[in-house]
Amino acid sequence: MMNVSLTPPLENYIKAKVDSGMYASASEVIRAGLRALREQDLETSIEAGIERGLADSDAGRTMSSDECFDSVKANLIKKYS
């Protein structure tokens, strides 16, 4: 169990969401907000990975699909053998 302190504007926002009938409780509002934050973090992480990949490609740091497959296969064999 966790206790959280909120500012009055956030408390009012949560209360308004519950009062609107969109959510049954303050806990549901908080969980929905945390799910949205987690999704945003995931999207940011994916975007950063794409940017790194594009930068690597632009810098010539690439490998062929055969090299990639061989590398993945070797790592899996090493890990699970």
Rosetta blueprint (number, residue, H / E / L):
1 M L
2 M L
3 N L
4 V L
5 S L
6 L L
7 T L
8 P H
9 P H
10 L H
11 E H
12 N H
13 Y H
14 I H
15 K H
16 A H
17 K H
18 V H
19 D H
20 S L
21 G L
22 M L
23 Y L
24 A L
25 S L
26 A H
27 S H
28 E H
29 V H
30 I H
31 R H
32 A H
33 G H
34 L H
35 R H
36 A H
37 L H
38 R H
39 E H
40 Q H
41 D H
42 L H
43 E H
44 T H
45 S H
46 I H
47 E H
48 A H
49 G H
50 I H
51 E H
52 R H
53 G H
54 L H
55 A H
56 D H
57 S H
58 D H
59 A L
60 G L
61 R L
62 T L
63 M L
64 S L
65 S H
66 D H
67 E H
68 C H
69 F H
70 D H
71 S H
72 V H
73 K H
74 A H
75 N H
76 L H
77 I H
78 K H
79 K H
80 Y H
81 S L
